[in-house]
Amino acid sequence: MQSQVKNFVTINAPARMKEVFAVVPTYNEAENLPHLMAELFSLEIPHLKIIIVDDASPDGSGEMAET
């Protein structure tokens, strides 16, 4: 997954961009959110904004996203 994320950012986020937004839709992804967030933060993109949209997951995805 890391190479997929890095390849996407390399192609789609040129250095001249002032902000990069990652919109992450979730439903029952509490188990995967920590790994995804670690991958996004490892990209070291200045001014990265991460928006997690949870669709009322019963597994605690929304609560995990708030931490």
C-alpha positions in Angstrom: 0.0 0.0 0.0 2.8 2.4 0.8 4.1 2.3 -2.8 0.6 2.9 -4.1 0.2 6.0 -1.9 3.6 7.4 -2.7 3.2 6.8 -6.4 -0.2 8.6 -6.3 1.3 11.5 -4.4 4.3 11.7 -6.7 2.1 11.9 -9.8 -0.7 14.0 -8.4 0.9 16.4 -5.9 3.6 18.5 -7.5 5.9 20.5 -5.2 4.2 23.8 -6.1 1.0 22.8 -4.3 0.4 24.6 -1.1 -1.9 22.1 0.5 -2.7 18.5 -0.1 -6.0 17.0 1.2 -6.5 13.3 1.7 -10.2 12.4 2.0 -10.6 9.0 3.5 -14.1 7.5 3.5 -14.5 4.7 6.1 -17.0 2.1 7.2 -15.8 -0.6 9.7 -12.2 0.3 9.1 -11.0 0.7 12.7 -8.5 -2.1 12.3 -6.9 -0.5 9.2 -7.0 3.2 10.2 -3.8 3.2 12.3 -1.8 1.7 9.4 -3.3 4.1 6.8 -2.6 7.1 9.0 1.0 6.0 9.5 1.4 5.6 5.8 0.0 9.1 5.1 2.2 10.7 7.7 5.3 8.9 6.4 4.9 10.8 3.2 6.1 13.9 4.9 4.0 16.2 2.8 4.0 19.8 4.1 0.6 21.1 4.9 -1.1 17.7 4.5 -4.7 17.8 5.6 -6.5 14.5 6.3 -10.3 14.3 6.4 -11.8 11.1 7.6 -15.4 10.6 6.8 -17.0 7.8 8.8 -20.5 6.5 7.9 -21.7 5.5 11.4 -19.4 2.5 11.7 -20.4 0.2 14.5 -16.7 -0.9 15.0 -15.5 2.4 16.4 -13.9 3.8 13.3 -15.3 7.3 14.0 -14.0 7.3 17.5 -10.6 6.1 16.4 -10.4 8.8 13.7 -11.0 11.5 16.4 -7.9 10.5 18.3 
